[in-house]
Amino acid sequence: MKESGLNHQHKRLFKGNILFSTLVLFLICSSLSIIVIESYRLTVDMNYRVKNYYLAKIMKQMFLSEINNLKDSGKYQYTLGTISYNQTNKQLNIEIKIGTDLFKFTESVKDDTESNTEKK
């Protein structure tokens, strides 16, 4: 006996759609999880780089405050990294290496005869 009627036609029409819906749901969840993981990874990487940048700025200020008579070039070793410098004319080129990161700074050098005070 052949089944006919409204219910039988609907069953035949929608047969297999649960697999498609499951695959679409899985694709959406996978995409969202990849986006969240990538965003987290980028945030952690950015925080690491910003932390090292500020450590390099602090090391540069420590180096500038401790130097008295500079040679034309040299190296200083700190706990967190190394500072290499090279002095040309009135510029001091500083390279700071912290771990795998390398930061380059340029500072102007004043002669001993120059003064910051104003003449009145």
N, C-alpha and C positions, 0 to 999 in steps of 0.2 A: 504494500500500500504506500502510495506516494504521499509524503506530507506536504500539505499546502497550507497556506494561511499567512497571516501577517507576521507572526513570531518567527516562523521558519525562514521567511525571506530576510528578515533583519539579521538572524544569526548567520546566514550565509553571506550577507553583505558586509558585516563587521568582523568577519573571521580573520584573526591574525593581527589585529590592530594593537593588542596589548604588547606585542613584541616591539613594534615601532615606538609606542609611547615610552616603554622602558628604555629603549636605546636613546631616545631624545632626552629623557630625564638624566640618564647616565652621562651623556655628552655635556649637558648644562652643568651638572655637579662637578665633572672633571675640569671643565673650563674655569669655573669659579674658584676651585681649589688651586689650580695653576696660577691664576691671577693673584690670589692671596699670598701664595708662597713666593712668587716673584716680587711682589711689593714688599714683603718682609725682608727678603734677601737684599733688595736695593736699599732699604732703610738701614739695615745693619751695616752694609758696606759704606754708606754715606756717613753714618755715625763714626765708624772707624777712621775714615779719612779726615773728618773734621777734628776728631780728637788728636790725630797725629799732626795736623796743621797747627793747632794751638800749642802742642808740645814743641814743635819746631820754632814757633814764634817766641816762646818762653826761653828756649835754648839760645836763640839769636840774641835776645836781650841780656841773658846772662853772659854770653860771650862778649857782647859790646861793653858791658859794665866791668868785666874783668881784665880787658886788654889795656896795656899801657903803651909799650913799645912794640909795634908790630913789625915782623919781618914782611917781606913782599908776599910770601905765601907760607902756608903751614896747615897743620891739622891739630885739632883738639878732640880728645876722647871724653865723652860724658857717659853717664850710666845708660841713658836711653839711646844714644847714637853718637855719630861722629860729625864734626864740623870741619869742613875744608874751606879755606879762604884764600883769596888772591887779591892783592892790592895793586891797582893800576891808576896812575895819576891821582885824582881825588875821588876815586870810587873803590869801594870794597865789595867784591863779589863773594857771597857766602853760599855754600852748598851744605845742606844739612841732610844727613841720611838717617832715617829712623826705620829700622826693619827693612822693608822692601821699598819704602817711599823715599823719594828724593825731592827736596824743596830748595829752590834757588831764590836768594834775596840779593838786592843791591842797595848799598848804603853809601851816602856821600861822607867823605872824610874831611874834617876840618883841621887846618894846621894849628899848631900851638899858639901862633900869633893872632889867630882870629878869636874874637870874643863875642859873646852873646849880649854883653851889656851895651846900652846905648850911651853915647857921649852927649853931655848937656852943656 
